[in-house]
Amino acid sequence: MPDLSVMIVPQPRPWRRLAMLACLACSLATQAATASGRHDHERARAALQSGQILPLPTVLQRLEREHPGQVLEVELEQEEGRWIYEVKSLQADGHLVKFKLDAATGAVSKRKAR
């Protein structure tokens, strides 16, 4: 029978503790970002329902008439208290163009080609 009087207990390694703390921090950050994203979505929906912003399809139709291209990405943000649609579009000539549109009127306020 083996001698059980001496047991070797592995000591926690510092990198394991750091890894666990990093995982916990990432988890909390993801939860906070998700909660913030839900809140942003609700604010955008309320702005649409109250008539503060135009529906996205309406804005994109107007943009397509003036600046034809393939829409790659759309974001709705608030800047200085105003709602702004940010649209990245690939133009027929191959240029990537970023538009900032007033979400209330659909007017292009800024155009930046890359």
C-alpha positions in Angstrom: 0.0 0.0 0.0 1.4 3.4 -0.9 2.4 5.9 1.7 -0.4 8.6 1.9 1.2 10.7 4.6 2.7 13.1 2.1 0.4 14.6 -0.5 1.6 17.0 -3.1 -0.9 19.7 -3.7 -0.3 21.7 -6.9 0.1 25.4 -6.2 -2.0 27.8 -8.3 0.1 29.4 -11.0 0.0 33.2 -11.3 -0.7 33.1 -15.1 -3.8 30.9 -14.4 -5.2 33.5 -12.0 -4.5 36.3 -14.5 -6.1 34.3 -17.3 -9.2 33.7 -15.1 -9.4 37.4 -14.3 -9.0 38.3 -18.0 -11.9 36.0 -18.9 -14.1 37.5 -16.2 -13.3 41.0 -17.4 -14.1 40.1 -21.0 -17.3 38.6 -20.0 -18.4 41.7 -18.0 -17.4 44.0 -20.9 -19.4 41.9 -23.4 -22.4 42.0 -21.1 -22.1 45.8 -20.7 -21.7 46.3 -24.5 -24.8 44.1 -25.1 -26.8 46.1 -22.6 -25.7 49.3 -24.2 -26.5 48.0 -27.7 -30.1 47.1 -26.5 -30.5 50.6 -25.1 -29.3 52.2 -28.4 -31.7 50.0 -30.3 -34.6 51.2 -28.2 -33.6 54.8 -28.5 -33.4 54.5 -32.3 -36.8 52.8 -32.5 -38.3 55.6 -30.3 -36.7 58.2 -32.6 -38.2 56.5 -35.7 -41.7 56.1 -34.1 -41.7 59.8 -32.9 -40.7 61.0 -36.4 -37.3 62.3 -35.4 -35.6 60.2 -38.1 -36.6 58.8 -41.4 -36.8 55.1 -42.0 -33.6 53.6 -43.3 -35.1 52.4 -46.7 -36.3 55.9 -47.4 -32.8 57.4 -46.7 -31.1 54.7 -48.8 -33.4 55.2 -51.8 -32.6 58.9 -51.8 -28.9 58.2 -51.5 -29.0 55.7 -54.3 -30.7 58.3 -56.6 -27.9 60.8 -56.0 -24.9 58.6 -55.4 -25.5 55.1 -56.9 -23.4 52.4 -55.3 -23.5 49.2 -53.2 -24.2 49.9 -49.6 -21.8 48.0 -47.4 -22.5 49.2 -43.9 -24.9 51.5 -42.1 -24.8 53.0 -38.6 -27.2 55.2 -36.8 -25.5 57.5 -34.3 -26.2 60.7 -32.3 -23.7 63.5 -32.8 -24.2 66.7 -30.9 -27.8 65.9 -30.2 -28.7 65.1 -33.9 -29.3 61.7 -35.4 -26.9 60.8 -38.2 -26.9 57.8 -40.6 -23.4 56.8 -41.5 -23.3 54.9 -44.8 -20.3 53.2 -46.4 -20.9 52.6 -50.1 -18.8 51.0 -52.9 -19.2 53.1 -56.0 -19.2 51.8 -59.6 -15.7 53.1 -60.1 -14.4 51.0 -57.2 -14.0 53.9 -54.7 -15.3 53.4 -51.1 -17.3 56.4 -50.0 -18.4 57.2 -46.5 -21.5 59.4 -46.3 -23.0 61.2 -43.2 -26.7 61.9 -43.7 -29.0 63.9 -41.5 -31.4 61.2 -40.3 -34.3 63.7 -40.0 -34.1 64.9 -43.7 -31.9 62.3 -45.5 -29.6 65.2 -46.7 -26.0 64.3 -47.2 -24.0 66.4 -44.7 -20.6 65.0 -45.4 -19.0 62.8 -48.1 -15.5 61.3 -47.8 -14.0 59.2 -50.6 -11.2 56.7 -50.0 
